[in-house]
Amino acid sequence: MTTGNEAQNGSFPQNDEPAFDSADFRGVLTSRMLAFLGDFVILALITIAGWVIFGVLGFLTFGLAWLALQLVAPVVFFGYFALTLGGEHGATPGMRFQGIHAETWDGRKPGILQAFIQTLLFYLTVSILTPLILLVPLFNRRKRCLHDYLSGMVIVRDGNLR
């Protein structure tokens, strides 16, 4: 991410942007879309399993557990992204398969709270701007989406771990 003197003294270049190598972002947008599709398959399977479990529990609890059915999908989705993006690898299983990971703007691993905020911002921006969120990365060098800017995260290729 940083080179030379910036890495040694902790300062950034003149424009206050960290110095990233262009290889950090090569093919990241395509990898992100493929990673999301892979993660979506995993999420669908986990969510369906949760619905089945709570469906069966609903019979055993005379319908009480059915009240939680509405919470299964949001809990699974937010938990999945917060724990994987904010976890040890800074990447979801789909991202790991695609060879990309998340970093904070200054090159650190994101925490669970930052990953949760990024996920919340993703779903908010998708629900409001659906196809337009894919336009933002087309017009910036680092291929950052709107929710990346708002959460202070950047997605880079593996092998560039700081």
Secondary structure, 3 states (H helix, E strand, C coil): CCCHHHHHHCCCCCCCCCCCCHHHHCCHHHHHHHHHHHHHHHHHHHHHHHHHHHHHHHHHCCCHHHHHHHHHHHHHHHHHHHHHHCCCCCCCHHHHHHCEEEEECCCCCCCHHHHHHHHHHHHHHHHHHHHHHHCHHHHCCCCCCHHHHHHCEEEEECCCCC
